[in-house]
């Protein structure tokens, strides 16, 4: 679980601590999970504390770092079977850009269950398996999510249908799932000076710029959503 930038890792550390609250995680456990050194985790925790995140150190041999109880969920009255049903539904997200969020949501749900039901859910889940390909573009999808949220222009390297590679600036508008299970970014391509649809598995890399993107109402780009299969803008 190597994170390309520190911001992603800091956010993920908070989510990890929130999922296991009120229990704690040691620096060594966090370091192993995020594939960094324990010293890096200590610096990250310090940065979170300085920014106001309510993380505190639990002393003792079994101590570590924990999140304030107010930041965690109360016990949930899910049965083991209900939790596994949710897990199966979320498991279907493994072939789309929101796979990481689905995994995080599931961990929070199980962590907030009563100990007995949580144990039962884990035991039942061990007997339920789904066959799915690993999510192929987690880094690209996270960048696109942030650019849509912050309304920032994207810079990306893209390989078109003919195998030609170009670097483009795109004003992102819509994130769409469609044909053959693929996911697409729809936006105004400054290179082509027109609306274009970019298939995510053809985006080699993407970065969020500091430039605010012009406002483009989604309905003007895709009046037939949901249905990229019935809507036919230009697919590069």
Beta strands, then each sheet from edge to edge (+ up, - down):
strand 1: 55-58
strand 2: 64-67
strand 3: 152-159
strand 4: 165-177
strand 5: 183-189
strand 6: 194-199
strand 7: 203-212
sheet 1: 1+ 2-
sheet 2: 6+ 5- 4+ 3- 7+
end
